[in-house]
Each structure stands twice: as structure tokens, then as C-alpha cells.
Amino acid sequence: MLKKRMSPTGDPSYKFSSATTLLYAAEASAVTAVMTNPIWVVKVRMFTTRADSPHAYRGLWHGLSSVYRSEGMRGLYKGTSLALFGVSNGALQFMGYEQLKWLCTEQKKRKFANQGKEWSVEAEKLSNTTYTVISGASKLFALAATYPYQVVRSRIQNNAIAHLYPNIPTCIARTWREEGITGFYRGLGTNLVRVLPGTCVTFVVYENLAWMLKSSARSREETGVGQDRELEAELP
């Protein structure tokens, strides 16, 4: 929606600069981060608390209400500053994806030109394999750049170890001192296995649905233009 609204031509396929793509992706990610932070707080605490513990949450709504009663709104938004920093993950991912997609499209155009083929709108669609590769590559790039914040955020929101990591500077310093650089990437492999398949499937489905909708809109537009011309020809 932002791409179409901010495009000077109104075309969502318009080629934005890397900085512009990064800005729009960051805006969308920031809104998502603020709205979902309370859910992340409850999720982290449910995963790090034994089910038989008297402080264990029975579910999402019980967790949200418990945090609100004991800590107020501040408790629900604990770690929001880190979450806002984390919008760079989604922003970098979408920036990388858009740039890789543009590069692949340009390469396809050059291939058509070398073979003497005429470029058309229908040729803009890339293969599902290409969408899978570039979506996976962009996610890898974004995770490698931002994963340390996720480790710090989880430790800050975890009640069980809150006494060890009372604030962000202490968490960063203690993790670096006791675990080194590998501490900031703990669990990265597991996370990749969890998120990469979903990311690739999401982008492939999105691109194909978007292409189907655009193709349908073009067909209706062409049909309408053809009918208008027929009517004009019939008029005296």
C-alpha cells in the first residue's frame, strides 16, 4: 500500500531507491512492533516458565491481564525500545528483497535483449525458484545483521533471569563478558530453520497472488477498452 501511495506514477512496481524502500519498510515494521510487543512479553515468559510454576500463565489473555495487574502498561511494553530497534530486521529484509528482485528483473531484460526477444508485461514475472532464493537470501542478510538485538530483548523480557539482566547496557556487557560474540548469536541456527521456510513460502504466495490480481485487472481493462472501441465504431 505504501509503495503504491508514494509512487509518483501510482504504480506499485515503481523502482524506489534503497533508502526509500528501507524507510517505508521501517515505518510498517515500527507500527507492527508497537502493536505486538505485549504478545511478545507474554510469549517469552510462557516459554521460560515451568508449567507447574505458580507464576505460570494459563494462556495469552491470562498472561496479558496478569502482567497488566502486576506491572501496569509499562510491563506490557517492556523491551519496546529494543523492539523498535528490531524494525531494522524487517526493513533490511524488504530492502534486500526489493533490490534482489530488481536485479533479477534487469538480468532477465538483458537476456531477452540478447536473444532478440521483445520485452512485455507478462515477462516481468520471475520464477518461483527465483522468488524462493531471493526471499531466503534477504532473510539471511537481515537476521545476520540484527539477531543480537533479539537475544538481548529475550533476556530483558524473561522474568526468570531479570535479576541478571536488569537493563539493556548490563545485558549487553554481561553477555559479551561471559559468552563473547557467540552469545549474541545463540539459537540462530534453530531460528533459521524455523523462519526461513515460512518466509520463502510467504513471498512466493504473495508474488503469485499479486501477479494473478494484476493480470486479472489488466484483462478487465483491456476488455473494457475493446468494448468502448466497438461502441465508438458503431456510432454514426
C-alpha angles and dihedrals in degrees: 000000000000091000092054094042095049097040110108089220097040089242115132089206091062111130109246124190119260091252093052093048090048091051095050093046090049092052093053092044093049092056090049093048094052094046095048102038095098089055091052091051091054092042094054092048093047091052093048099044125080114245091234093052115115088229095052117123116236092212146327098293093044089050094049093048092045093052091047093050095047102034107014124218090322090065093051090053097043108139094020092131089057090045090054089049086051092062084085087075094063092036093053091044094053093042090052092045094050092047094048091046091051092048091051091049091050090049090051090050091053090049090053091049093050091051092047093243122146115244115234139175090256090059092061092081112097125211121272088243090058092049090050094050097046094044091050092046093049091049091050090050093049094046094048090053099045109024095102090066090056091055092050092045093052092050093048092051095044109101093197092066100026090117090060095047108030094159142007100264092049091048093051094045095046094046091050093046097047103031108017123212092326089064090067090055098045110141095013094127093052090046092052091052089050101046107028098071092048092046093051094046091048094053094044092050091045094050093048094047091046090050092049092050093047091047091050091049091050091049092051091047093050091047090051092049091049092051091049091053091050091052091048090051091052094051115096 
